[in-house]
Amino acid sequence: MTESVFVMDKPDELTLTRFWESRYQPLTTRIIQDLPIEPAWRCLDMAGGAGSLAYWLAERVGQGTVLAVDSDIRYLDDARAANLEVRQLDITSTDFTPGSFDLIVARGVLSGLPGADEMLTQSVRWLAPGGWLVVEDFYFLPSEDAPTAAGRAVVDAYTKGFEARGADVRWARRLPAGMARAGLTSLGVHVTPLGPGQSPGENALIRMRLQLQGHHLVEKGMVSAEQMAEFIASLDAPEAWDVTTLQFSVWGQRTTA
C-alpha cells in the first residue's frame, strides 16, 4: 500500500484497503495461476497493503518464500505463514540482489513513484532468469469526457489530487511497451474498464472511497460539496455511467539466456 493521495479517516483505512484488494485480487490471482508457478518460487509483493495477495502466494509456494514490502506495514501479519516475511521499506531506495525473485507483483504502485520507468527496469533486474513480472496500474481518462457536469468536476479533482502527489496518471498506457523495452518476453495484457456503472462492486468501491476521502477535495476547493454529493448519488444511474479509468494488467518473463 503506497501512501494515500488523501489522508484517510481512521478506523476506516483498513476497511477501504481490504475492499480494494477484494475487488482487484481475482484478476491478479487468475493471471498468476496461468503462469508456470513452482512450489519453490521466491516471490516479492511490492505493495503489501492488507496482505491478501501475500497470504495467497504463501499458500501456493509452500517450499518457497514470499517477501511483502510496504512503506506502512500495520496491516501485514508475517505470522500468517512460515514462508512469509514482511519488511517496511521504501521500494525506490531499495536494491535487491539481481536474480533474487522468480515472481514480482506490483499492483497500483509504480505509477505513483518517482521514476516509474526506472523502477520498472530495476524490477526486471531483480528477476531470476525465467522469472515473471506482473504489473497492474491505472490509466485515468480525460475528465472532460465524463457524461455529467458532476462527473467532470469530481474526476478532474480526483485526478489532480493524484498528480499533486507526483503520480503519473497516464503512465499505465505505456506499460506494455515499457515491459517489452525492459527485455521481457511472453508478454500478456489485459485491460479492464473502471468507473461508475461498470459493476456493482466498482460502484461500491467508488462510493466508499469518496465518502471517506472526498471531503478533502471539497476542503481544498477542488470540487464543491454539491458536486461531490451529486456524483455519489448518481453512481447507479445509467445516465451517469462512465469509464473513468483503465486498469492495465501486464505480465512478462525474463529471458533465460
N, C-alpha and C positions, 0 to 999 in steps of 0.2 A: 504494500500500500504506500504509494507516494504521498507526499504532503498534499492535503486537500487544497483546492483553489480557494475555498471558503472555510472559515472556522466553523466546525460542526458543533451542534448543541448536544452536549453530553446529557443523558447517557445514551443517546440515540446513534452515536457514531458506529458502534458495533453492529447495531441492527441494520443500518444502511450498508455497511461493508459486507455483512453476510448476505443481505438480499442481492447486492450487486453480484457477488460471487455465484449465488444460486441461479441468477439469470444467465450468466455467460459461461458457466462451467460445463454444461452439457456439450457445447460445441468444442470446447478445448479438449475435453476428455475423448471425444469421438475422434478428433484429429490424432491425438497421441495413440489411441488404441489401434489406429490404422498403420502406425509405424511399426517396424520390426523390433519392438521393445524386448529387451532381455532382462531376466531377473537380477543380473549383477550390474545393471546400469548405474552410473553416477549422475545424479540429476541436480540441477540448480533451478530454483524458483526465484526469479529476480525481484518479485514484489509479493511477499508472502501474505500480506493482508491479514485476514482472519484464519488462514491456514487450510482452507478447503482443498485446494489443489495439492498442497504439500502432503496432507494426510492421505489423499487419494493415491498420489505417486508412491508414497512409502509402502502402501499395501501391495503395489504391483512390482516393486523392485526389492523384494524381501532379502535378496542376497547382496543388494547394492546399497546406495546411500542417497539421501535427499538433503540438500542444503537449502533452507529457506532464509532469505535475507530481506531486510526492510529497514527503513530509517526509523520505524516505530514498530516494535515487536510485542506490544502489550497484549495482543490478541493471538499470539502464536504460542503453542504449547509443545515443546520438544519431547515431553513425556508421553505424547500420543503414540510414539513408535520408537523402537530401539535404534532404527537406522535413520532417524530424523535428527538433524542438527539445525538450530536456529541461531542466526547471528544478526546483531544490529550493526548496520554499516551503511555508508553512502556508496552506492554502487559505482558512482562516477569517479571515486578516488580509490577504487579497489583494483588490484591487478592480480588475478589468479594465475597460476602457472599454466602456460599453454598446454592444451590437451587434457585439462582437468575433468571435463564432463562429457558424458555420452548424450545427454539431453539438457538443453537450456530452454526455459519457458519465460517469456517476458510479456505479461498481459497488462495493457493500459499503462505502461511506464515509460517507454523510450521517448515518445513524442513530448513528454513533459520534462525531459532532461536537456541540459545544455549540450550541444554537440551530439545530437541523436545519431547522425551518420557515423561519427567516430565510435560511438558506443556500440553500434551495430557491428562494425568491423572488429572491435575489441571482443565482442561476444563470440564471433566466429573463431578468433584465435584461441578462446578458451575451450573450444570443442576438440575432442579427440578425433582422429581420422575415422570417418564413418559415422560420426555423431550428428545429431539433429538439433536444429534451432527452430522453435515455434514462437512467432511473434504475433500478437494481436494488439491492434491500436485503432484509433478513431479519427476519421476524416470528417470535419464539420463543413456542411454545405452552406452556401451563402444565405445569410439570414433574410436578405431582401426578397427571396423567392418563396418565403412562407406564405400560406394562403390567407392568413388573417393578420390584422394590424397588431393584435396582442402577441401573436406568434412571432412576427418580425421583431417586435421590441424585446421579448424575453430571450429569444435565440441569440439576438445580437448582443444583449447584455451578458448572457451566459458565456458566449464565445469570447467576448472581450475580457471576461474575468480570467479565463484560461491564458489568454495571450499576455495579460498583465503580469502573470507569474512566470512568463518565459516559455510557455508551451507553444509548439508549432502545430496549429490545428489543421494544417494541410499536409503534414509530413507522411501520414499513413498511405496516401496515394502513391508516394514514391517508394514505398516499402518493397513491393515485389521486385522492381528493377534494382533497388539497393541491395537486396539479398543476392541477386544474381551477380552484381558487380563485386560483392564481397567474396565471391568464389563458391557459393553454394549451388548444388545441383539437385535434381529430382524435386524441383520446386512445385508447390501446390498453393493455390489461392482460393479463398472463399470470402465473398463479400456479402455482408448482412445489412439490409436497410433497417435503420432505427429511427424512432421518433413517434409522435402522437399517432395512435391508431394502428401501429404496426403489430401489436399483440396486447392482450390484457396485461401480461406481465411487464411489458415495456411501459405501458401507461402507469402501472403501479409504481415502477421504479422512478419514472419522471416525477410523479406526484409526491412520492416520499422525499426525493432529493430536494425539490423546490420548497416543500413545506418545511424542511429542516434548514435549508441554506438560502432560500430565495430572499429572505428579509435582508440579507447582507447586500444584495444587489439593489434593493429598494433604498436602504440606508445610504448607499454610496451615490444615489441619484442616477443610477444606470437604467432604471426602469421604474414605472410608477406602481404603487400598491394595487391600483385598479387593474392595470395591465397584467400584473402577476396573477391576481385572483381570477381574472377572466380566462387567462391561458390555462390555469389548473382546472377550472370548471369546465372547459371545453375539450378536455383530453379525450373523452369518449364520444364526442360529436363527430359524425362523418364529415361534416362541413369543414372541420379543422384538422382532419388527418393530414399527416405530413411526413416526409423523410427529411430529417434534420441532420442525420449523421450516418456515415457508412462505417461499419466495423470491418476492417481488413484483417483476416486471419491468413497468415503466410507461413509456410514451413519449407525447410530445405536441409539438405545433407552436405556435410563437409566431405570433400573427396577423400578417398582412401589413399590416393597416390602421394 
